[in-house]
Amino acid sequence: MATHEQLLSALAAVTDPNTGKDFVSTKALKNLQVNGSDVSFDVELGYPAKSQIPALRTALVAAAKGVAGVGNVSANIASKIVAHSAQRGVALLPSVKNIIAVASGKGGVGKSTTAVNLALALAAEGAAVGLLDADIYGPSQPMMMGIDGRPESSDGKTMEPLENYGVQVMSIGFLVNQDEAMIWRGPMATQALEQLLRQTNWKDLDYLIVDLPPGTGDIQLTLSQRVPMTGAVIVTTPQDIALLDARKGIKMFEKVGVPILGIVENMAVHICSNCGHVEHIFGEGGGKKMAADYSMDYLGALPLDIRIRLQADSGKPTVVADPDGEVAGIYKAVARQVAIKIAAKAKDFSSKFPSIKISKDT
């Protein structure tokens, strides 16, 4: 009969392709049971990986069966996403485990397109995902997510998020006419955004993606100080002007204690659909160099591709329009890296501590 030690040694030879670490030393492998020739165990992943679980199970079962005396092997592999720490002194939102800000220093770099595809990629891997359109002045997520209508409210105080493609969505665009301009000063816009965030009945989200407006003004600063952000993703193009503004966004997050999860380089290269000619219209390698300069992760590069724009404008973004395509694969790889970086962060234990209430005896 195989021993626990033999099985642990064999299973430790299987590494997680996403982290490069084995499942034994990281304590992801749990409940190892040996009953005669029958072996069973659980593996708990800290990030969503629905598409990868079959291959992981095959590798782990094969490793266990390589031990002499092992017959049947039962491997239960599942994701368990927990809440991770945010900025110091900012309490987590109920029903939202992790908040990811998607930001850019300037407009027009494809930040909203990145945010929506990031949300859809996480949902495709089995996570419960929400998307908050924080651009009060130019909300685009209703169009990109193919949603219209108005949020319902049963109590007159809170709103139900609208939903499509398995993602919960809230935007000021659901509450105003499409061609209506939001002529609001900063404090009014900031208050409206906080209401959208806190008065939406998010339903047990693993991740809430916040599509921030471009820049480092009132809304960005207030969100960064008051909203419990697990981390931020910076979107830029390789163009020098975009990189200059992206650096300002990085500095803002650093000052308020929000960690940068990585940099996404959008419109990195254009490949002519007729002749295949490769051209770096906005420059080459700027995002990668900036990531290296700031010792940050370079999450990936998206091409300047007309299909990305057409799919987003039609309300069916790339990850759902062409889920097995090359570009969707890039978005999924970016989402996986973001989720893995969050899983490696310190967990939030605030819910474990008792709350102290002081009452006056009468």
Protein Blocks (a to p, Z undefined) as FASTA:
>chain_A
ZZfklmmmmmmmpccfklopafklnomaghiacehjaccdddddfbdcfkmmmmmmmmmm
mmmmmpghiacdcdddddddddddddehiacdehiabdcddddfbehkommmmmmmmmmm
mmmnopacddddfblklccklmmnopacjdddfklpaccdddeehiacddfklmpcfklc
cdddfklmmmmmmmmmmmpccehifbdcddddedjdfklmmmmmmpccfbdcddddfbfk
lmmmmmmmmmmmmmnopacfbdcdehkbccdfklopacdfkoghklmmmmmmnopacfbd
cdddfklmmmmmnopafklmmmmbmklmmmmmmmmmmmmmmmmpccdfklmpccdddddd
ZZ
